[in-house]
Amino acid sequence: MIPAKNIARSLLKTSFIALLFCAVSVARAEVKLNNLFSDGMVLQQGVAVPVWGTAKDGEKVTVNFQGQTVTTTAKNGRWLVRLKPLKHGGPFTMNVAGENQLTVTNVLVGEVWVASGQSNMSFVLSRASTGPAAIAAANDPQLRLFTVPHEAADEPKTEVAATWKECTSETASNFSAVAYFFGRDLRQARKVPIGLIDASVGGTPAESWLSRKALDADPELKEVLERYAAAIKKFESDPTAKPASAPEKSSASAAKPASGRKSASPPADPRRSAKRPSGLYNAMIAPLQPYAIAGAIWYQGEANAGRAKQYQKLFPALIQDWRQAWDTKDLPFLFVQIAPYGLSKPEIREAQLLVWQKVPHTAMAIITDHGEEKNIHPVEKEPVGHRLALAARAIAYHEKLEYSGPVYKSMKVKGNEAILSFTHADGGLAAHDGGLKGFTIAGADGNFIDATAKIKKDKVIISSPSITKPVAVRYGWSPFVNVNLFNKEGLPATTFRTDIK
């Protein structure tokens, strides 16, 4: 047996070595950059650009870039400097110095966009209908890609484990198809470097992408948090629920009862779900702030389709939340109206339309012509990215071009005809593939029946021999739609109803 005195002496020695090691580690704490600032990064042109990282308290940190030298002192282990507005170009080199030296190479300055949402945004280029051809032509050193790892957290994080990559056939293949096509088209139109940050996760509702502060602050969003609290309570009271601390069983035999029949899976802990309120915001959006960006593109809504009315409040709250986080009240926020699909009601598309009409500095890419009745993930992603790029050019860069298909404006009744007016139809309207279809009309009884529709310049005339006095008109008002109203620029009309409630 080892004497107690020797054990005590050994423990004391071990503790001393550990303390000495910690002291040396602190003394050697190095200046570090946040992972967003890696070789190959793209910095936003034309605005003050924050650069930040960690260092020991009191350490002076100097950043040199594009002829600028900015110095600060680390406090609470962190430091941040702001570069004056930069001019596009590159590649450049950034030097960071404290008690150690850092060099970031192959840096470009141009336009940086965040791409977020659920599965149709995370849908990779290799799966898109035009993916193979796009991948073969994807080698563009002026287009850079950054993919945020899928993760959820209960508190806001400050780092993501990723680095910038040059766009090549290899790196583009597993990148968001919509984001890639958006960035490619923007590159061609703006002639500057483009940086794309993909932060998207399939199957996730909008509330996962809002900060807890934003959810708590809005009484109308209280239901989201109440539903989450109820899910936790139900889980905790379920006798079949697996305790949060229980180890996962890896044995295949453990998954089945002795009889060989499949056992029911224990209920999932909602506190571990990526779908939990604010979880994705904390782990995938918060760490990106305050990286300077031009704007955001968003493709989401399928997971909120059953709560369309709430989405009319939830989605604007998300946009406002991000704008506050980036301290940019007019941050361009461009989103996709979800594709028509056999199991998705039209009210969610309407909710998105209403958000666009009410929230400034936003735009909606309409894709009524690219849905698939039996596939919630339509494979035609190139038109989606192209229309988002049109929206960016119009909203963010103020180019004078048409970026949207026709949008219902007003209805006037004349005799037995309903005369519809539209915005985004200055060049006139057109029907693709034959006569107009997808319109229904109702009289005072509120029963909608198929209608005859014809174009007259920038208006659509709706009628039915069964209705002498029209009261309301709907267009494409069904889960999946077969509609063909376009403007002369070749962009499709959004579904709508004149009897909006």
C-alpha positions as CSV (number, residue, x, y, z in Angstrom):
1,M,0.0,0.0,0.0
2,I,1.3,3.5,-0.9
3,P,1.7,5.7,2.2
4,A,-0.9,8.5,2.5
5,K,2.0,11.1,2.7
6,N,3.3,10.0,-0.7
7,I,-0.2,10.2,-2.2
8,A,-0.6,13.7,-0.9
9,R,2.8,14.7,-2.2
10,S,2.1,13.3,-5.6
11,L,-1.3,15.1,-5.8
12,L,0.4,18.4,-4.8
13,K,3.0,17.9,-7.5
14,T,0.4,17.1,-10.1
15,S,-1.7,20.2,-9.1
16,F,1.4,22.4,-9.3
17,I,2.3,21.2,-12.8
18,A,-1.3,21.7,-13.9
19,L,-1.4,25.3,-12.6
20,L,2.0,26.0,-14.2
21,F,0.7,24.6,-17.5
22,C,-2.4,26.9,-17.3
23,A,-0.2,29.9,-16.4
24,V,2.1,29.2,-19.4
25,S,-1.0,28.7,-21.7
26,V,-2.4,32.1,-20.6
27,A,0.9,33.8,-21.0
28,R,1.1,32.4,-24.5
29,A,-2.4,33.3,-25.5
30,E,-2.3,34.2,-29.2
31,V,-4.1,36.7,-31.3
32,K,-6.7,34.7,-33.3
33,L,-9.1,35.7,-36.0
34,N,-12.7,34.5,-36.1
35,N,-13.1,31.6,-38.5
36,L,-15.0,33.8,-41.0
37,F,-11.7,35.5,-41.7
38,S,-9.9,32.7,-43.5
39,D,-7.8,32.4,-46.6
40,G,-10.0,33.0,-49.6
41,M,-12.6,35.1,-47.9
42,V,-14.7,37.8,-49.5
43,L,-15.2,41.1,-47.7
44,Q,-18.1,43.4,-48.4
45,Q,-17.3,46.5,-50.5
46,G,-18.6,50.0,-49.8
47,V,-19.3,49.7,-46.1
48,A,-17.3,49.8,-42.8
49,V,-16.0,46.2,-42.4
50,P,-15.7,44.7,-38.9
51,V,-12.8,42.3,-38.3
52,W,-12.6,40.5,-35.0
53,G,-11.2,37.7,-33.0
54,T,-9.7,36.8,-29.6
55,A,-6.5,37.7,-27.7
56,K,-5.4,38.0,-24.1
57,D,-6.7,41.0,-22.2
58,G,-4.7,44.2,-22.8
59,E,-3.0,42.9,-25.9
60,K,-2.8,45.4,-28.7
61,V,-4.0,44.1,-32.0
62,T,-3.2,45.8,-35.4
63,V,-4.9,44.9,-38.7
64,N,-3.4,46.0,-42.0
65,F,-5.5,45.7,-45.2
66,Q,-5.7,47.7,-48.5
67,G,-3.5,50.4,-47.2
68,Q,-5.4,50.8,-43.9
69,T,-3.9,50.2,-40.4
70,V,-6.3,49.9,-37.5
71,T,-5.3,49.2,-33.9
72,T,-7.3,48.2,-30.9
73,T,-6.8,46.6,-27.4
74,A,-8.3,43.3,-26.5
75,K,-10.8,43.3,-23.7
76,N,-12.5,40.3,-22.0
77,G,-10.5,38.1,-24.4
78,R,-11.9,39.7,-27.5
79,W,-11.1,42.4,-30.0
80,L,-12.7,44.1,-33.0
81,V,-11.7,46.7,-35.4
82,R,-13.6,48.4,-38.3
83,L,-12.0,49.0,-41.7
84,K,-13.2,52.0,-43.7
85,P,-15.2,51.2,-46.8
86,L,-13.3,49.0,-49.2
87,K,-13.1,49.0,-53.0
88,H,-13.8,45.8,-54.9
89,G,-11.0,43.7,-56.3
90,G,-8.2,41.4,-55.2
91,P,-6.7,39.1,-54.3
92,F,-5.3,41.0,-51.4
93,T,-3.5,40.0,-48.2
94,M,-4.6,40.9,-44.6
95,N,-2.0,41.1,-41.8
96,V,-2.9,40.9,-38.2
97,A,-0.4,41.5,-35.5
98,G,-0.3,41.3,-31.7
99,E,2.4,39.4,-29.8
100,N,2.1,37.0,-32.8
101,Q,1.6,37.5,-36.5
102,L,-1.3,36.3,-38.7
103,T,-1.6,36.5,-42.5
104,V,-4.8,35.9,-44.4
105,T,-4.2,35.4,-48.2
106,N,-6.2,35.4,-51.4
107,V,-8.7,37.9,-50.0
108,L,-11.3,39.4,-52.3
109,V,-13.5,42.4,-51.9
110,G,-17.0,42.4,-53.5
111,E,-20.5,41.5,-52.5
112,V,-21.3,39.0,-49.7
113,W,-24.7,37.4,-49.3
114,V,-26.1,35.0,-46.6
115,A,-28.4,32.2,-48.0
116,S,-30.7,30.6,-45.4
117,G,-33.9,28.6,-45.0
118,Q,-34.8,25.0,-45.1
119,S,-34.5,22.0,-47.5
120,N,-35.1,23.8,-50.8
121,M,-32.2,26.2,-50.0
122,S,-29.9,23.4,-48.7
123,F,-30.8,21.3,-51.9
124,V,-27.3,20.8,-53.4
125,L,-26.3,21.7,-56.9
126,S,-25.5,18.1,-57.9
127,R,-29.2,17.2,-57.5
128,A,-30.6,20.1,-59.6
129,S,-31.9,19.4,-63.1
130,T,-29.2,21.5,-64.7
131,G,-26.7,20.6,-62.0
132,P,-24.3,18.5,-64.1
133,A,-23.8,21.3,-66.7
134,A,-23.5,23.9,-64.0
135,I,-20.9,21.9,-62.1
136,A,-18.8,21.4,-65.2
137,A,-18.7,25.2,-65.7
138,A,-18.4,26.2,-62.0
139,N,-14.7,27.0,-61.9
140,D,-14.7,30.7,-61.0
141,P,-12.0,32.0,-58.6
142,Q,-14.0,35.2,-58.1
143,L,-16.9,33.3,-56.6
144,R,-16.3,32.0,-53.0
145,L,-18.4,29.7,-50.9
146,F,-18.7,29.3,-47.1
147,T,-20.9,26.5,-45.7
148,V,-22.1,26.8,-42.1
149,P,-22.2,23.4,-40.4
150,H,-25.6,22.2,-39.3
151,E,-25.9,22.7,-35.6
152,A,-28.4,24.0,-33.0
153,A,-27.7,25.6,-29.6
154,D,-29.5,27.1,-26.6
155,E,-27.2,30.1,-26.4
156,P,-25.7,32.3,-29.2
157,K,-22.4,31.0,-30.4
158,T,-19.4,33.1,-31.6
159,E,-17.7,30.7,-34.0
160,V,-18.5,28.3,-36.8
161,A,-16.1,25.5,-37.8
162,A,-15.8,26.3,-41.5
163,T,-13.6,28.1,-44.0
164,W,-14.0,29.9,-47.3
165,K,-13.5,27.8,-50.5
166,E,-13.0,29.0,-54.1
167,C,-15.8,27.9,-56.4
168,T,-14.7,24.9,-58.4
169,S,-16.6,22.0,-59.8
170,E,-15.8,20.0,-56.7
171,T,-16.8,22.7,-54.1
172,A,-19.9,23.8,-56.0
173,S,-21.3,20.3,-56.3
174,N,-22.4,20.0,-52.6
175,F,-23.2,23.7,-52.2
176,S,-26.8,25.1,-52.2
177,A,-28.1,25.0,-55.8
178,V,-30.3,28.1,-55.4
179,A,-27.4,30.1,-53.7
180,Y,-24.9,29.0,-56.4
181,F,-27.2,30.0,-59.3
182,F,-27.9,33.3,-57.5
183,G,-24.2,34.0,-57.0
184,R,-23.2,33.0,-60.5
185,D,-25.8,35.3,-62.1
186,L,-24.9,38.1,-59.8
187,R,-21.2,37.7,-60.7
188,Q,-22.1,38.0,-64.4
189,A,-24.2,41.0,-63.9
190,R,-22.2,43.0,-61.3
191,K,-18.7,42.0,-62.5
192,V,-17.3,41.9,-58.9
193,P,-16.3,39.1,-56.6
194,I,-19.2,37.4,-54.8
195,G,-19.1,35.6,-51.5
196,L,-21.9,33.2,-50.5
197,I,-22.5,32.0,-47.0
198,D,-24.9,29.0,-46.9
199,A,-26.6,28.6,-43.5
200,S,-29.6,26.4,-44.2
201,V,-31.1,23.2,-42.7
202,G,-33.8,21.0,-44.1
203,G,-37.2,20.6,-42.4
204,T,-36.9,23.6,-40.1
205,P,-39.6,26.2,-39.2
206,A,-39.0,29.9,-39.2
207,E,-39.0,30.1,-35.4
208,S,-35.8,28.1,-35.3
209,W,-34.1,31.0,-37.2
210,L,-35.2,33.9,-34.8
211,S,-33.4,35.0,-31.7
212,R,-35.0,34.2,-28.4
213,K,-35.0,37.9,-27.7
214,A,-37.2,38.5,-30.8
215,L,-39.6,35.8,-29.8
216,D,-39.9,37.0,-26.3
217,A,-40.5,40.6,-27.3
218,D,-43.6,39.9,-29.5
219,P,-46.8,39.0,-27.7
220,E,-48.2,37.6,-30.9
221,L,-45.4,35.0,-31.1
222,K,-46.1,33.8,-27.6
223,E,-47.8,30.7,-29.0
224,V,-44.5,29.5,-30.5
225,L,-42.9,29.4,-27.1
226,E,-45.9,28.0,-25.4
227,R,-46.1,25.2,-27.9
228,Y,-42.4,24.4,-27.2
229,A,-42.9,24.5,-23.5
230,A,-45.9,22.1,-23.9
231,A,-43.7,19.7,-25.9
232,I,-41.1,19.7,-23.2
233,K,-43.7,19.0,-20.5
234,K,-45.2,16.2,-22.5
235,F,-41.8,14.6,-23.1
236,E,-40.9,14.8,-19.4
237,S,-44.2,13.2,-18.4
238,D,-44.0,10.4,-20.9
239,P,-42.9,7.1,-19.1
240,T,-41.3,5.8,-22.3
241,A,-39.1,8.9,-22.8
242,K,-35.4,8.3,-22.6
243,P,-33.7,10.5,-19.9
244,A,-31.6,13.2,-21.4
245,S,-28.5,11.8,-19.8
246,A,-29.0,8.3,-20.9
247,P,-26.3,6.9,-23.2
248,E,-27.2,6.0,-26.8
249,K,-27.3,2.3,-27.5
250,S,-25.2,1.3,-30.5
251,S,-26.1,-2.4,-30.5
252,A,-28.4,-3.4,-33.3
253,S,-30.0,-6.1,-31.1
254,A,-30.9,-3.5,-28.5
255,A,-33.2,-1.8,-31.0
256,K,-35.6,-4.8,-31.2
257,P,-37.5,-6.8,-28.6
258,A,-36.7,-10.5,-28.2
259,S,-39.7,-11.4,-30.4
260,G,-38.1,-9.7,-33.4
261,R,-40.9,-7.2,-33.8
262,K,-39.9,-3.6,-34.2
263,S,-40.3,-1.6,-31.1
264,A,-41.7,2.0,-31.1
265,S,-39.0,4.6,-30.9
266,P,-39.0,6.5,-27.6
267,P,-40.2,10.1,-28.0
268,A,-37.5,12.6,-29.0
269,D,-36.5,15.3,-26.5
270,P,-37.6,18.6,-28.0
271,R,-34.8,20.3,-26.2
272,R,-32.4,18.5,-28.5
273,S,-34.2,19.2,-31.8
274,A,-32.8,21.5,-34.4
275,K,-36.3,22.7,-34.9
276,R,-36.5,24.2,-31.4
277,P,-37.1,28.0,-31.2
278,S,-33.9,30.0,-31.7
279,G,-31.7,26.9,-31.9
280,L,-30.5,27.4,-35.4
281,Y,-30.2,31.2,-35.0
282,N,-27.9,30.7,-32.0
283,A,-25.6,28.2,-33.7
284,M,-25.7,29.3,-37.4
285,I,-26.7,32.9,-37.7
286,A,-25.5,34.6,-34.5
287,P,-21.8,33.5,-35.2
288,L,-22.0,35.3,-38.6
289,Q,-22.6,38.7,-37.0
290,P,-21.4,41.3,-37.5
291,Y,-19.7,40.1,-40.7
292,A,-20.4,42.8,-43.3
293,I,-23.0,41.5,-45.9
294,A,-24.9,43.0,-48.8
295,G,-28.1,41.1,-47.9
296,A,-29.9,37.8,-47.4
297,I,-31.7,35.3,-49.6
298,W,-34.2,33.0,-48.0
299,Y,-36.1,29.9,-49.2
300,Q,-38.4,28.6,-46.4
301,G,-42.0,28.2,-45.5
302,E,-42.9,24.6,-46.1
303,A,-42.5,23.7,-42.4
304,N,-44.8,26.6,-41.4
305,A,-47.4,25.9,-44.1
306,G,-50.0,24.7,-41.5
307,R,-49.6,28.0,-39.7
308,A,-49.9,30.5,-42.5
309,K,-51.7,33.2,-40.5
310,Q,-49.0,33.1,-37.9
311,Y,-46.3,33.2,-40.6
312,Q,-47.6,36.7,-41.5
313,K,-46.3,37.8,-38.2
314,L,-43.4,35.4,-37.7
315,F,-41.7,36.1,-41.0
316,P,-41.5,39.9,-40.7
317,A,-40.3,39.4,-37.2
318,L,-37.4,37.3,-38.5
319,I,-36.5,39.9,-41.1
320,Q,-36.5,42.6,-38.5
321,D,-34.5,40.5,-36.1
322,W,-31.8,40.0,-38.6
323,R,-31.7,43.6,-39.6
324,Q,-31.3,44.6,-36.0
325,A,-28.6,42.0,-35.5
326,W,-26.6,43.3,-38.5
327,D,-27.5,46.9,-37.5
328,T,-28.8,47.6,-41.0
329,K,-32.4,48.7,-41.0
330,D,-32.8,48.4,-44.7
331,L,-30.8,45.2,-45.2
332,P,-32.1,43.7,-48.5
333,F,-34.0,40.5,-47.7
334,L,-35.0,38.5,-50.8
335,F,-37.1,35.4,-50.5
336,V,-38.7,32.6,-52.6
337,Q,-42.4,32.1,-52.6
338,I,-42.5,28.4,-51.9
339,A,-43.3,26.2,-54.9
340,P,-46.8,24.8,-55.4
341,Y,-47.0,21.3,-54.1
342,G,-49.8,18.8,-53.7
343,L,-49.9,18.8,-49.9
344,S,-49.3,22.5,-49.3
345,K,-52.2,24.9,-49.0
346,P,-52.1,28.2,-51.0
347,E,-52.5,30.3,-47.8
348,I,-48.7,30.0,-47.1
349,R,-47.9,31.5,-50.5
350,E,-50.4,34.3,-49.7
351,A,-48.7,34.9,-46.4
352,Q,-45.4,35.4,-48.2
353,L,-47.0,37.7,-50.7
354,L,-48.4,39.8,-47.9
355,V,-45.0,40.0,-46.2
356,W,-43.4,41.3,-49.4
357,Q,-46.1,43.9,-49.9
358,K,-45.8,45.2,-46.3
359,V,-42.1,45.0,-45.5
360,P,-39.8,47.5,-47.2
361,H,-36.6,46.5,-49.0
362,T,-37.8,43.0,-49.6
363,A,-38.6,41.1,-52.8
364,M,-40.2,37.8,-53.6
365,A,-39.1,35.4,-56.4
366,I,-42.3,33.8,-57.8
367,I,-42.0,30.2,-59.0
368,T,-45.5,29.1,-59.7
369,D,-44.2,27.6,-63.0
370,H,-41.6,25.4,-61.4
371,G,-43.5,23.4,-58.7
372,E,-44.0,19.6,-58.8
373,E,-47.3,18.1,-57.6
374,K,-45.7,15.1,-55.9
375,N,-42.3,16.6,-54.9
376,I,-41.8,19.2,-52.3
377,H,-38.3,19.6,-53.6
378,P,-38.6,20.6,-57.2
379,V,-35.4,20.0,-59.1
380,E,-35.5,23.1,-61.3
381,K,-33.3,25.4,-59.2
382,E,-31.7,27.5,-61.8
383,P,-34.7,29.7,-62.5
384,V,-35.1,30.3,-58.7
385,G,-31.5,31.5,-58.4
386,H,-31.9,33.6,-61.5
387,R,-35.0,35.4,-60.2
388,L,-33.4,36.1,-56.8
389,A,-30.5,37.6,-58.7
390,L,-32.9,39.8,-60.6
391,A,-34.4,40.9,-57.3
392,A,-31.0,41.7,-55.9
393,R,-30.1,43.8,-58.9
394,A,-33.3,45.8,-58.5
395,I,-33.6,46.1,-54.7
396,A,-30.0,46.0,-53.5
397,Y,-28.3,47.6,-56.5
398,H,-31.1,49.8,-57.9
399,E,-30.9,48.6,-61.5
400,K,-33.9,49.6,-63.5
401,L,-35.2,46.2,-64.5
402,E,-38.3,44.0,-64.0
403,Y,-37.7,41.4,-61.3
404,S,-41.2,40.1,-60.6
405,G,-44.1,38.6,-62.4
406,P,-47.6,40.2,-62.2
407,V,-49.0,40.9,-58.8
408,Y,-52.8,41.5,-58.3
409,K,-53.6,45.1,-57.5
410,S,-57.3,45.7,-57.8
411,M,-60.6,44.5,-59.2
412,K,-63.4,46.5,-60.9
413,V,-66.7,44.9,-61.8
414,K,-68.4,46.0,-65.0
415,G,-71.6,44.1,-65.8
416,N,-70.9,40.4,-65.6
417,E,-67.1,40.8,-65.9
418,A,-64.4,41.3,-63.3
419,I,-61.6,43.4,-64.5
420,L,-58.3,42.8,-62.8
421,S,-55.3,45.2,-62.6
422,F,-51.7,44.2,-61.8
423,T,-48.5,45.7,-60.8
424,H,-45.2,44.5,-62.5
425,A,-47.1,44.4,-65.8
426,D,-46.0,47.7,-67.4
427,G,-44.9,45.8,-70.6
428,G,-48.2,44.0,-70.8
429,L,-49.4,40.5,-69.9
430,A,-49.1,37.1,-71.7
431,A,-50.5,33.6,-71.5
432,H,-48.0,30.8,-72.0
433,D,-49.1,27.7,-73.8
434,G,-52.5,28.6,-75.0
435,G,-55.4,30.5,-73.3
436,L,-55.3,31.6,-69.7
437,K,-56.1,29.0,-67.1
438,G,-56.3,28.7,-63.3
439,F,-58.9,31.4,-62.7
440,T,-62.1,30.9,-60.7
441,I,-64.9,33.3,-60.0
442,A,-67.7,33.6,-57.4
443,G,-70.9,35.5,-57.0
444,A,-72.8,36.5,-53.9
445,D,-73.1,32.9,-52.8
446,G,-69.3,32.6,-52.4
447,N,-69.1,29.4,-54.5
448,F,-66.1,29.5,-56.9
449,I,-66.4,28.0,-60.3
450,D,-64.0,27.8,-63.3
451,A,-63.9,31.1,-65.2
452,T,-63.0,32.3,-68.6
453,A,-60.1,34.7,-68.6
454,K,-58.7,36.9,-71.4
455,I,-55.9,39.5,-71.5
456,K,-56.5,43.1,-72.5
457,K,-53.1,44.9,-72.5
458,D,-52.2,45.0,-68.8
459,K,-55.5,43.7,-67.5
460,V,-57.3,40.4,-67.2
461,I,-61.0,40.1,-67.8
462,I,-62.7,37.3,-65.9
463,S,-66.3,36.0,-66.5
464,S,-68.6,33.0,-66.4
465,P,-72.0,32.6,-68.0
466,S,-73.2,31.3,-64.7
467,I,-72.4,34.5,-62.7
468,T,-74.1,37.7,-63.6
469,K,-72.6,39.8,-60.8
470,P,-69.0,38.8,-59.8
471,V,-67.9,39.3,-56.2
472,A,-64.5,37.6,-56.0
473,V,-61.8,36.1,-58.2
474,R,-59.1,33.6,-57.4
475,Y,-56.0,32.6,-59.4
476,G,-54.1,29.3,-58.8
477,W,-55.9,28.9,-55.4
478,S,-55.1,25.3,-54.8
479,P,-52.2,23.3,-53.3
480,F,-50.7,22.5,-56.7
481,V,-51.4,24.8,-59.6
482,N,-51.5,24.7,-63.4
483,V,-51.4,28.3,-64.2
484,N,-49.9,30.4,-67.1
485,L,-50.2,34.1,-66.6
486,F,-46.9,35.9,-67.2
487,N,-45.7,39.4,-67.9
488,K,-43.9,40.3,-71.1
489,E,-40.5,39.8,-69.4
490,G,-41.4,36.1,-69.0
491,L,-41.9,36.1,-65.2
492,P,-45.0,34.3,-63.8
493,A,-47.8,35.8,-61.7
494,T,-48.2,34.9,-58.1
495,T,-51.3,33.1,-57.0
496,F,-53.9,35.3,-55.3
497,R,-57.5,35.8,-54.1
498,T,-59.4,39.1,-54.2
499,D,-61.5,38.0,-51.2
500,I,-58.5,37.9,-48.9
501,K,-59.5,37.5,-45.2
